[in-house]
């Protein structure tokens, strides 16, 4: 029974640390500017550019 309490305490400690550092990361990590990047592999036009190869 003592082992279950130790595991529960470790789980609570891990969750508390994850919430603390996740909150700090969300608060202090800000983007450099307001640019949005599109990393999709589809094209907006009708065909791929001439000479384009996928590597």
Predicted model as a PDB file, atoms N, CA, C, CB and O in Angstrom, pLDDT in the B-factor column:
MODEL        1                                                                  
ATOM      1  N   UNK A   1       0.801  -1.197   0.000  1.00 59.00           N  
ATOM      2  CA  UNK A   1       0.000   0.000   0.000  1.00 59.00           C  
ATOM      3  C   UNK A   1       0.847   1.266   0.000  1.00 59.00           C  
ATOM      4  CB  UNK A   1      -0.913  -0.005   1.182  1.00 59.00           C  
ATOM      5  O   UNK A   1       0.440   2.280  -0.568  1.00 59.00           O  
ATOM      6  N   UNK A   2       1.986   1.224   0.612  1.00 75.00           N  
ATOM      7  CA  UNK A   2       2.849   2.403   0.661  1.00 75.00           C  
ATOM      8  C   UNK A   2       3.347   2.770  -0.739  1.00 75.00           C  
ATOM      9  CB  UNK A   2       4.041   2.157   1.603  1.00 75.00           C  
ATOM     10  O   UNK A   2       3.567   3.944  -1.037  1.00 75.00           O  
ATOM     11  N   UNK A   3       3.523   1.764  -1.592  1.00 87.00           N  
ATOM     12  CA  UNK A   3       4.008   2.011  -2.945  1.00 87.00           C  
ATOM     13  C   UNK A   3       2.990   2.802  -3.771  1.00 87.00           C  
ATOM     14  CB  UNK A   3       4.329   0.687  -3.638  1.00 87.00           C  
ATOM     15  O   UNK A   3       3.378   3.642  -4.583  1.00 87.00           O  
ATOM     16  N   UNK A   4       1.709   2.547  -3.575  1.00 88.00           N  
ATOM     17  CA  UNK A   4       0.665   3.262  -4.307  1.00 88.00           C  
ATOM     18  C   UNK A   4       0.695   4.744  -3.939  1.00 88.00           C  
ATOM     19  CB  UNK A   4      -0.729   2.656  -4.007  1.00 88.00           C  
ATOM     20  O   UNK A   4       0.518   5.597  -4.808  1.00 88.00           O  
ATOM     21  N   UNK A   5       0.914   5.058  -2.678  1.00 89.00           N  
ATOM     22  CA  UNK A   5       1.014   6.453  -2.252  1.00 89.00           C  
ATOM     23  C   UNK A   5       2.215   7.145  -2.848  1.00 89.00           C  
ATOM     24  CB  UNK A   5       1.079   6.538  -0.752  1.00 89.00           C  
ATOM     25  O   UNK A   5       2.139   8.318  -3.214  1.00 89.00           O  
ATOM     26  N   UNK A   6       3.324   6.434  -2.952  1.00 93.00           N  
ATOM     27  CA  UNK A   6       4.528   7.003  -3.545  1.00 93.00           C  
ATOM     28  C   UNK A   6       4.314   7.287  -5.027  1.00 93.00           C  
ATOM     29  CB  UNK A   6       5.721   6.058  -3.352  1.00 93.00           C  
ATOM     30  O   UNK A   6       4.735   8.328  -5.530  1.00 93.00           O  
ATOM     31  N   UNK A   7       3.670   6.375  -5.714  1.00 93.00           N  
ATOM     32  CA  UNK A   7       3.396   6.568  -7.141  1.00 93.00           C  
ATOM     33  C   UNK A   7       2.433   7.731  -7.332  1.00 93.00           C  
ATOM     34  CB  UNK A   7       2.816   5.278  -7.770  1.00 93.00           C  
ATOM     35  O   UNK A   7       2.611   8.533  -8.249  1.00 93.00           O  
ATOM     36  N   UNK A   8       1.420   7.834  -6.486  1.00 94.00           N  
ATOM     37  CA  UNK A   8       0.464   8.936  -6.590  1.00 94.00           C  
ATOM     38  C   UNK A   8       1.145  10.272  -6.316  1.00 94.00           C  
ATOM     39  CB  UNK A   8      -0.705   8.729  -5.617  1.00 94.00           C  
ATOM     40  O   UNK A   8       0.867  11.260  -6.994  1.00 94.00           O  
ATOM     41  N   UNK A   9       2.038  10.308  -5.322  1.00 94.00           N  
ATOM     42  CA  UNK A   9       2.763  11.544  -5.017  1.00 94.00           C  
ATOM     43  C   UNK A   9       3.666  11.943  -6.177  1.00 94.00           C  
ATOM     44  CB  UNK A   9       3.594  11.380  -3.735  1.00 94.00           C  
ATOM     45  O   UNK A   9       3.772  13.125  -6.503  1.00 94.00           O  
ATOM     46  N   UNK A  10       4.315  10.966  -6.799  1.00 95.00           N  
ATOM     47  CA  UNK A  10       5.176  11.248  -7.943  1.00 95.00           C  
ATOM     48  C   UNK A  10       4.348  11.765  -9.124  1.00 95.00           C  
ATOM     49  CB  UNK A  10       5.962   9.985  -8.349  1.00 95.00           C  
ATOM     50  O   UNK A  10       4.783  12.670  -9.836  1.00 95.00           O  
ATOM     51  N   UNK A  11       3.169  11.199  -9.331  1.00 96.00           N  
ATOM     52  CA  UNK A  11       2.304  11.639 -10.427  1.00 96.00           C  
ATOM     53  C   UNK A  11       1.824  13.071 -10.188  1.00 96.00           C  
ATOM     54  CB  UNK A  11       1.096  10.687 -10.581  1.00 96.00           C  
ATOM     55  O   UNK A  11       1.784  13.875 -11.120  1.00 96.00           O  
ATOM     56  N   UNK A  12       1.465  13.389  -8.962  1.00 97.00           N  
ATOM     57  CA  UNK A  12       1.017  14.745  -8.644  1.00 97.00           C  
ATOM     58  C   UNK A  12       2.159  15.731  -8.822  1.00 97.00           C  
ATOM     59  CB  UNK A  12       0.469  14.818  -7.209  1.00 97.00           C  
ATOM     60  O   UNK A  12       1.952  16.825  -9.349  1.00 97.00           O  
ATOM     61  N   UNK A  13       3.354  15.365  -8.394  1.00 97.00           N  
ATOM     62  CA  UNK A  13       4.526  16.235  -8.557  1.00 97.00           C  
ATOM     63  C   UNK A  13       4.826  16.466 -10.033  1.00 97.00           C  
ATOM     64  CB  UNK A  13       5.755  15.624  -7.858  1.00 97.00           C  
ATOM     65  O   UNK A  13       5.110  17.595 -10.432  1.00 97.00           O  
ATOM     66  N   UNK A  14       4.768  15.421 -10.846  1.00 98.00           N  
ATOM     67  CA  UNK A  14       5.018  15.565 -12.292  1.00 98.00           C  
ATOM     68  C   UNK A  14       3.967  16.468 -12.938  1.00 98.00           C  
ATOM     69  CB  UNK A  14       5.022  14.178 -12.984  1.00 98.00           C  
ATOM     70  O   UNK A  14       4.299  17.316 -13.766  1.00 98.00           O  
ATOM     71  N   UNK A  15       2.699  16.286 -12.559  1.00 98.00           N  
ATOM     72  CA  UNK A  15       1.638  17.126 -13.126  1.00 98.00           C  
ATOM     73  C   UNK A  15       1.822  18.582 -12.714  1.00 98.00           C  
ATOM     74  CB  UNK A  15       0.254  16.622 -12.681  1.00 98.00           C  
ATOM     75  O   UNK A  15       1.627  19.486 -13.528  1.00 98.00           O  
ATOM     76  N   UNK A  16       2.197  18.817 -11.454  1.00 98.00           N  
ATOM     77  CA  UNK A  16       2.398  20.191 -10.987  1.00 98.00           C  
ATOM     78  C   UNK A  16       3.566  20.844 -11.717  1.00 98.00           C  
ATOM     79  CB  UNK A  16       2.644  20.214  -9.469  1.00 98.00           C  
ATOM     80  O   UNK A  16       3.470  22.004 -12.119  1.00 98.00           O  
ATOM     81  N   UNK A  17       4.650  20.125 -11.891  1.00 97.00           N  
ATOM     82  CA  UNK A  17       5.805  20.676 -12.616  1.00 97.00           C  
ATOM     83  C   UNK A  17       5.458  20.944 -14.084  1.00 97.00           C  
ATOM     84  CB  UNK A  17       7.007  19.708 -12.527  1.00 97.00           C  
ATOM     85  O   UNK A  17       5.861  21.967 -14.637  1.00 97.00           O  
ATOM     86  N   UNK A  18       4.720  20.041 -14.709  1.00 97.00           N  
ATOM     87  CA  UNK A  18       4.334  20.230 -16.107  1.00 97.00           C  
ATOM     88  C   UNK A  18       3.434  21.456 -16.256  1.00 97.00           C  
ATOM     89  CB  UNK A  18       3.620  18.973 -16.644  1.00 97.00           C  
ATOM     90  O   UNK A  18       3.591  22.229 -17.201  1.00 97.00           O  
ATOM     91  N   UNK A  19       2.498  21.637 -15.335  1.00 97.00           N  
ATOM     92  CA  UNK A  19       1.628  22.812 -15.393  1.00 97.00           C  
ATOM     93  C   UNK A  19       2.410  24.098 -15.167  1.00 97.00           C  
ATOM     94  CB  UNK A  19       0.514  22.697 -14.361  1.00 97.00           C  
ATOM     95  O   UNK A  19       2.177  25.097 -15.847  1.00 97.00           O  
ATOM     96  N   UNK A  20       3.331  24.073 -14.219  1.00 97.00           N  
ATOM     97  CA  UNK A  20       4.117  25.265 -13.917  1.00 97.00           C  
ATOM     98  C   UNK A  20       4.981  25.676 -15.110  1.00 97.00           C  
ATOM     99  CB  UNK A  20       4.996  25.022 -12.689  1.00 97.00           C  
ATOM    100  O   UNK A  20       4.929  26.823 -15.554  1.00 97.00           O  
ATOM    101  N   UNK A  21       5.773  24.735 -15.623  1.00 96.00           N  
ATOM    102  CA  UNK A  21       6.672  25.068 -16.729  1.00 96.00           C  
ATOM    103  C   UNK A  21       5.908  25.280 -18.034  1.00 96.00           C  
ATOM    104  CB  UNK A  21       7.711  23.966 -16.912  1.00 96.00           C  
ATOM    105  O   UNK A  21       6.332  26.089 -18.860  1.00 96.00           O  
ATOM    106  N   UNK A  22       4.798  24.579 -18.242  1.00 94.00           N  
ATOM    107  CA  UNK A  22       3.974  24.818 -19.416  1.00 94.00           C  
ATOM    108  C   UNK A  22       3.351  26.206 -19.386  1.00 94.00           C  
ATOM    109  CB  UNK A  22       2.887  23.763 -19.520  1.00 94.00           C  
ATOM    110  O   UNK A  22       3.277  26.884 -20.410  1.00 94.00           O  
ATOM    111  N   UNK A  23       2.910  26.621 -18.218  1.00 92.00           N  
ATOM    112  CA  UNK A  23       2.361  27.968 -18.079  1.00 92.00           C  
ATOM    113  C   UNK A  23       3.412  29.036 -18.310  1.00 92.00           C  
ATOM    114  CB  UNK A  23       1.750  28.145 -16.708  1.00 92.00           C  
ATOM    115  O   UNK A  23       3.144  30.046 -18.961  1.00 92.00           O  
ATOM    116  N   UNK A  24       4.617  28.816 -17.775  1.00 92.00           N  
ATOM    117  CA  UNK A  24       5.705  29.775 -17.992  1.00 92.00           C  
ATOM    118  C   UNK A  24       6.076  29.846 -19.469  1.00 92.00           C  
ATOM    119  CB  UNK A  24       6.939  29.393 -17.155  1.00 92.00           C  
ATOM    120  O   UNK A  24       6.325  30.929 -19.997  1.00 92.00           O  
ATOM    121  N   UNK A  25       6.112  28.708 -20.129  1.00 91.00           N  
ATOM    122  CA  UNK A  25       6.432  28.689 -21.558  1.00 91.00           C  
ATOM    123  C   UNK A  25       5.359  29.413 -22.361  1.00 91.00           C  
ATOM    124  CB  UNK A  25       6.582  27.244 -22.059  1.00 91.00           C  
ATOM    125  O   UNK A  25       5.676  30.181 -23.270  1.00 91.00           O  
ATOM    126  N   UNK A  26       4.100  29.175 -22.035  1.00 87.00           N  
ATOM    127  CA  UNK A  26       3.010  29.835 -22.755  1.00 87.00           C  
ATOM    128  C   UNK A  26       3.013  31.338 -22.503  1.00 87.00           C  
ATOM    129  CB  UNK A  26       1.662  29.238 -22.344  1.00 87.00           C  
ATOM    130  O   UNK A  26       2.648  32.112 -23.388  1.00 87.00           O  
ATOM    131  N   UNK A  27       3.417  31.754 -21.323  1.00 86.00           N  
ATOM    132  CA  UNK A  27       3.399  33.186 -21.003  1.00 86.00           C  
ATOM    133  C   UNK A  27       4.577  33.934 -21.615  1.00 86.00           C  
ATOM    134  CB  UNK A  27       3.403  33.381 -19.499  1.00 86.00           C  
ATOM    135  O   UNK A  27       4.404  35.041 -22.125  1.00 86.00           O  
ATOM    136  N   UNK A  28       5.756  33.356 -21.574  1.00 86.00           N  
ATOM    137  CA  UNK A  28       6.956  34.087 -21.969  1.00 86.00           C  
ATOM    138  C   UNK A  28       7.464  33.775 -23.375  1.00 86.00           C  
ATOM    139  CB  UNK A  28       8.035  33.805 -20.999  1.00 86.00           C  
ATOM    140  O   UNK A  28       8.329  34.492 -23.877  1.00 86.00           O  
ATOM    141  N   UNK A  29       6.961  32.747 -24.013  1.00 82.00           N  
ATOM    142  CA  UNK A  29       7.378  32.444 -25.383  1.00 82.00           C  
ATOM    143  C   UNK A  29       6.436  33.162 -26.335  1.00 82.00           C  
ATOM    144  CB  UNK A  29       7.383  30.900 -25.654  1.00 82.00           C  
ATOM    145  O   UNK A  29       5.295  32.738 -26.523  1.00 82.00           O  
ATOM    146  N   UNK A  30       6.902  34.234 -26.929  1.00 73.00           N  
ATOM    147  CA  UNK A  30       6.066  34.983 -27.856  1.00 73.00           C  
ATOM    148  C   UNK A  30       6.723  34.958 -29.241  1.00 73.00           C  
ATOM    149  CB  UNK A  30       5.854  36.452 -27.360  1.00 73.00           C  
ATOM    150  O   UNK A  30       7.948  34.885 -29.338  1.00 73.00           O  
ATOM    151  N   UNK A  31       5.940  35.017 -30.292  1.00 67.00           N  
ATOM    152  CA  UNK A  31       6.511  35.003 -31.639  1.00 67.00           C  
ATOM    153  C   UNK A  31       7.278  36.292 -31.925  1.00 67.00           C  
ATOM    154  CB  UNK A  31       5.406  34.806 -32.683  1.00 67.00           C  
ATOM    155  O   UNK A  31       7.025  37.331 -31.315  1.00 67.00           O  
ATOM    156  N   UNK A  32       8.215  36.205 -32.862  1.00 66.00           N  
ATOM    157  CA  UNK A  32       9.011  37.371 -33.217  1.00 66.00           C  
ATOM    158  C   UNK A  32       8.186  38.423 -33.934  1.00 66.00           C  
ATOM    159  CB  UNK A  32      10.178  36.962 -34.080  1.00 66.00           C  
ATOM    160  O   UNK A  32       8.412  39.620 -33.760  1.00 66.00           O  
ATOM    161  N   UNK A  33       7.237  37.984 -34.734  1.00 71.00           N  
ATOM    162  CA  UNK A  33       6.358  38.920 -35.436  1.00 71.00           C  
ATOM    163  C   UNK A  33       5.051  38.211 -35.756  1.00 71.00           C  
ATOM    164  CB  UNK A  33       7.030  39.465 -36.739  1.00 71.00           C  
ATOM    165  O   UNK A  33       4.859  37.059 -35.366  1.00 71.00           O  
ATOM    166  N   UNK A  34       4.169  38.876 -36.448  1.00 71.00           N  
ATOM    167  CA  UNK A  34       2.844  38.324 -36.704  1.00 71.00           C  
ATOM    168  C   UNK A  34       2.741  37.586 -38.037  1.00 71.00           C  
ATOM    169  CB  UNK A  34       1.830  39.424 -36.666  1.00 71.00           C  
ATOM    170  O   UNK A  34       1.646  37.472 -38.588  1.00 71.00           O  
ATOM    171  N   UNK A  35       3.848  37.086 -38.562  1.00 71.00           N  
ATOM    172  CA  UNK A  35       3.798  36.358 -39.825  1.00 71.00           C  
ATOM    173  C   UNK A  35       3.172  34.979 -39.615  1.00 71.00           C  
ATOM    174  CB  UNK A  35       5.212  36.223 -40.430  1.00 71.00           C  
ATOM    175  O   UNK A  35       3.349  34.350 -38.572  1.00 71.00           O  
ATOM    176  N   UNK A  36       2.448  34.535 -40.616  1.00 74.00           N  
ATOM    177  CA  UNK A  36       1.890  33.191 -40.615  1.00 74.00           C  
ATOM    178  C   UNK A  36       2.525  32.432 -41.781  1.00 74.00           C  
ATOM    179  CB  UNK A  36       0.316  33.217 -40.728  1.00 74.00           C  
ATOM    180  O   UNK A  36       2.605  32.950 -42.895  1.00 74.00           O  
ATOM    181  N   UNK A  37       2.969  31.214 -41.521  1.00 75.00           N  
ATOM    182  CA  UNK A  37       3.639  30.426 -42.537  1.00 75.00           C  
ATOM    183  C   UNK A  37       2.776  29.232 -42.906  1.00 75.00           C  
ATOM    184  CB  UNK A  37       5.023  29.969 -42.052  1.00 75.00           C  
ATOM    185  O   UNK A  37       2.165  28.607 -42.039  1.00 75.00           O  
ATOM    186  N   UNK A  38       2.729  28.920 -44.182  1.00 71.00           N  
ATOM    187  CA  UNK A  38       1.959  27.789 -44.677  1.00 71.00           C  
ATOM    188  C   UNK A  38       2.928  26.683 -45.055  1.00 71.00           C  
ATOM    189  CB  UNK A  38       1.067  28.195 -45.890  1.00 71.00           C  
ATOM    190  O   UNK A  38       3.689  26.823 -46.013  1.00 71.00           O  
ATOM    191  N   UNK A  39       2.908  25.584 -44.309  1.00 75.00           N  
ATOM    192  CA  UNK A  39       3.815  24.470 -44.562  1.00 75.00           C  
ATOM    193  C   UNK A  39       3.121  23.301 -45.265  1.00 75.00           C  
ATOM    194  CB  UNK A  39       4.421  23.996 -43.257  1.00 75.00           C  
ATOM    195  O   UNK A  39       3.602  22.170 -45.203  1.00 75.00           O  
ATOM    196  N   UNK A  40       2.016  23.564 -45.920  1.00 73.00           N  
ATOM    197  CA  UNK A  40       1.298  22.493 -46.592  1.00 73.00           C  
ATOM    198  C   UNK A  40       2.023  22.097 -47.886  1.00 73.00           C  
ATOM    199  CB  UNK A  40      -0.154  22.925 -46.892  1.00 73.00           C  
ATOM    200  O   UNK A  40       2.785  22.874 -48.460  1.00 73.00           O  
ATOM    201  N   UNK A  41       1.760  20.883 -48.311  1.00 71.00           N  
ATOM    202  CA  UNK A  41       2.398  20.367 -49.531  1.00 71.00           C  
ATOM    203  C   UNK A  41       1.498  20.523 -50.754  1.00 71.00           C  
ATOM    204  CB  UNK A  41       2.769  18.894 -49.350  1.00 71.00           C  
ATOM    205  O   UNK A  41       1.825  20.012 -51.825  1.00 71.00           O  
ATOM    206  N   UNK A  42       0.393  21.205 -50.615  1.00 68.00           N  
ATOM    207  CA  UNK A  42      -0.499  21.429 -51.754  1.00 68.00           C  
ATOM    208  C   UNK A  42      -0.236  22.804 -52.341  1.00 68.00           C  
ATOM    209  CB  UNK A  42      -1.983  21.292 -51.335  1.00 68.00           C  
ATOM    210  O   UNK A  42       0.280  23.694 -51.665  1.00 68.00           O  
ATOM    211  N   UNK A  43      -0.594  22.964 -53.592  1.00 64.00           N  
ATOM    212  CA  UNK A  43      -0.357  24.231 -54.289  1.00 64.00           C  
ATOM    213  C   UNK A  43      -1.652  25.015 -54.375  1.00 64.00           C  
ATOM    214  CB  UNK A  43       0.223  23.988 -55.701  1.00 64.00           C  
ATOM    215  O   UNK A  43      -2.732  24.431 -54.458  1.00 64.00           O  
ATOM    216  N   UNK A  44      -1.549  26.316 -54.355  1.00 67.00           N  
ATOM    217  CA  UNK A  44      -2.728  27.168 -54.480  1.00 67.00           C  
ATOM    218  C   UNK A  44      -3.182  27.259 -55.932  1.00 67.00           C  
ATOM    219  CB  UNK A  44      -2.439  28.566 -53.929  1.00 67.00           C  
ATOM    220  O   UNK A  44      -4.366  27.460 -56.203  1.00 67.00           O  
ATOM    221  N   UNK A  45      -2.247  27.112 -56.862  1.00 67.00           N  
ATOM    222  CA  UNK A  45      -2.581  27.200 -58.282  1.00 67.00           C  
ATOM    223  C   UNK A  45      -3.042  25.871 -58.841  1.00 67.00           C  
ATOM    224  CB  UNK A  45      -1.393  27.695 -59.069  1.00 67.00           C  
ATOM    225  O   UNK A  45      -3.334  24.933 -58.100  1.00 67.00           O  
ATOM    226  N   UNK A  46      -3.101  25.808 -60.155  1.00 65.00           N  
ATOM    227  CA  UNK A  46      -3.590  24.604 -60.815  1.00 65.00           C  
ATOM    228  C   UNK A  46      -2.527  23.524 -60.944  1.00 65.00           C  
ATOM    229  CB  UNK A  46      -4.118  24.949 -62.173  1.00 65.00           C  
ATOM    230  O   UNK A  46      -2.849  22.339 -60.861  1.00 65.00           O  
ATOM    231  N   UNK A  47      -1.264  23.903 -61.146  1.00 71.00           N  
ATOM    232  CA  UNK A  47      -0.216  22.904 -61.365  1.00 71.00           C  
ATOM    233  C   UNK A  47       1.036  23.274 -60.563  1.00 71.00           C  
ATOM    234  CB  UNK A  47       0.123  22.786 -62.878  1.00 71.00           C  
ATOM    235  O   UNK A  47       1.196  24.407 -60.108  1.00 71.00           O  
ATOM    236  N   UNK A  48       1.911  22.284 -60.407  1.00 70.00           N  
ATOM    237  CA  UNK A  48       3.170  22.532 -59.712  1.00 70.00           C  
ATOM    238  C   UNK A  48       4.097  23.360 -60.598  1.00 70.00           C  
ATOM    239  CB  UNK A  48       3.847  21.199 -59.313  1.00 70.00           C  
ATOM    240  O   UNK A  48       3.958  23.334 -61.820  1.00 70.00           O  
ATOM    241  N   UNK A  49       5.037  24.093 -60.007  1.00 71.00           N  
ATOM    242  CA  UNK A  49       5.971  24.877 -60.822  1.00 71.00           C  
ATOM    243  C   UNK A  49       6.822  23.983 -61.722  1.00 71.00           C  
ATOM    244  CB  UNK A  49       6.879  25.719 -59.922  1.00 71.00           C  
ATOM    245  O   UNK A  49       7.036  22.805 -61.435  1.00 71.00           O  
ATOM    246  N   UNK A  50       7.289  24.556 -62.789  1.00 77.00           N  
ATOM    247  CA  UNK A  50       8.106  23.825 -63.756  1.00 77.00           C  
ATOM    248  C   UNK A  50       9.417  23.377 -63.129  1.00 77.00           C  
ATOM    249  CB  UNK A  50       8.383  24.690 -64.990  1.00 77.00           C  
ATOM    250  O   UNK A  50      10.102  24.190 -62.509  1.00 77.00           O  
ATOM    251  N   UNK A  51       9.786  22.110 -63.269  1.00 78.00           N  
ATOM    252  CA  UNK A  51      11.042  21.594 -62.754  1.00 78.00           C  
ATOM    253  C   UNK A  51      11.019  21.292 -61.253  1.00 78.00           C  
ATOM    254  CB  UNK A  51      12.128  22.569 -63.045  1.00 78.00           C  
ATOM    255  O   UNK A  51      12.075  21.076 -60.659  1.00 78.00           O  
ATOM    256  N   UNK A  52       9.850  21.272 -60.637  1.00 77.00           N  
ATOM    257  CA  UNK A  52       9.752  21.027 -59.199  1.00 77.00           C  
ATOM    258  C   UNK A  52       9.904  19.545 -58.916  1.00 77.00           C  
ATOM    259  CB  UNK A  52       8.412  21.547 -58.642  1.00 77.00           C  
ATOM    260  O   UNK A  52       9.279  18.717 -59.580  1.00 77.00           O  
ATOM    261  N   UNK A  53      10.729  19.202 -57.935  1.00 76.00           N  
ATOM    262  CA  UNK A  53      10.880  17.816 -57.518  1.00 76.00           C  
ATOM    263  C   UNK A  53      10.699  17.732 -56.016  1.00 76.00           C  
ATOM    264  CB  UNK A  53      12.256  17.251 -57.939  1.00 76.00           C  
ATOM    265  O   UNK A  53      11.092  18.641 -55.285  1.00 76.00           O  
ATOM    266  N   UNK A  54      10.102  16.641 -55.553  1.00 72.00           N  
ATOM    267  CA  UNK A  54       9.885  16.402 -54.119  1.00 72.00           C  
ATOM    268  C   UNK A  54      11.037  15.587 -53.571  1.00 72.00           C  
ATOM    269  CB  UNK A  54       8.535  15.675 -53.865  1.00 72.00           C  
ATOM    270  O   UNK A  54      11.304  14.492 -54.066  1.00 72.00           O  
ATOM    271  N   UNK A  55      11.737  16.102 -52.544  1.00 65.00           N  
ATOM    272  CA  UNK A  55      12.834  15.319 -51.966  1.00 65.00           C  
ATOM    273  C   UNK A  55      12.628  15.100 -50.513  1.00 65.00           C  
ATOM    274  CB  UNK A  55      14.158  15.992 -52.190  1.00 65.00           C  
ATOM    275  O   UNK A  55      13.454  14.460 -49.863  1.00 65.00           O  
TER     276      UNK A  55                                                      
ENDMDL                                                                          
END                                                                             
